[in-house]
Amino acid sequence: MRIGHGYDVHRLTEGRKLILGGVEIPYEKGLDGHSDADVLVHAVMDSMLGALALGDIGKHFPDTDPAFKGADSIELLKHVGAIISKEGYAVGNIDSTICAQRPKLAPFIYTMRENIANALGIEISQVSVKATTEEKLGFTGEGLGMSATAVCLLVERDKI
């Protein structure tokens, strides 16, 4: 088995949609980035790639490549899933946390889990998504941005 950790952060800005876990969440601001800036999915992808020492999403989907401008991170996650499979591994489980002061994310968590699981062809029970505030401390607590962390366990497919 292999374990990877991922982290991502994006600034909140006006004029963008807020996309987390492939879910469009009603909010007055969205996350700024080259793609859809989905911090949750970005952290998940980095954890998967990191588990196999394959670099990070910047290596695979550089922000200098216009092909990824406005990219749907769920589609990028499917690509990372294919890379992991080609290497002979499958997702055992993913555990992730979104740090955001607002908006409240609890109503959207199940759909985020479902989107990630569907993109990777795994069971929803293999995907944990949690959300927390930072008690109004730091850049996330002040509402300037959001961050996410993820840990992924990969197992060799022939040992499942």
Disulfide bonds with the S-S distance in Angstrom:
none
